[in-house]
Amino acid sequence: QVQLVESGGGMVQAGESLRLSCTTSGLVSGLTFGNFALAWFRQAPGQEREGVSCITLYGETIFYRDSVKGRFTISRDNAKNSVYLQMNSLKPEDSARYYCAAVGHCSVSRGAVNPLHAWGQGTLVTVSS
């Protein structure tokens, strides 16, 4: 069973940056985290969890939801079974708890679909205006 540790969140002002990291140990369906498409999701209070970005195994496909395009950058390190999210020009509407996941599908048209394991604790991002 995979263990996820999301980190890097915090309280910042609008326009500032944060870099989220997700490090893992254990296995997902018998494979390490780095063998899957990886994604970041977020959930704000009272709202449904939504996909923010995803990246396929070798980075050949990357998806960003429209509201973060040009501001967020996803990256991965397969050897370290980790995924990262660089978030620049943060806005108050980016405030949420952010979660990483291995997913069954990542495409430009559909984004991240089918998380393959239970959610971790996430990391909280709060952006003030």
RAKARA-V392335 format. One record per helix or strand. SS is the DSSP state (H for helix, E for strand). FROM is the first residue (numbers start at 1). LEN is the number of residues. Records with the same first field share a line. If there is no record, write none. Layout:
BEGIN
SS=FROM-LEN  FROM-LEN
END
This chain:
BEGIN
E=3-5  10-4  18-8  27-2  31-2  37-7  50-6  62-3  72-6  82-6  96-12  111-5  123-6
H=33-3  66-3  78-3  92-3
END
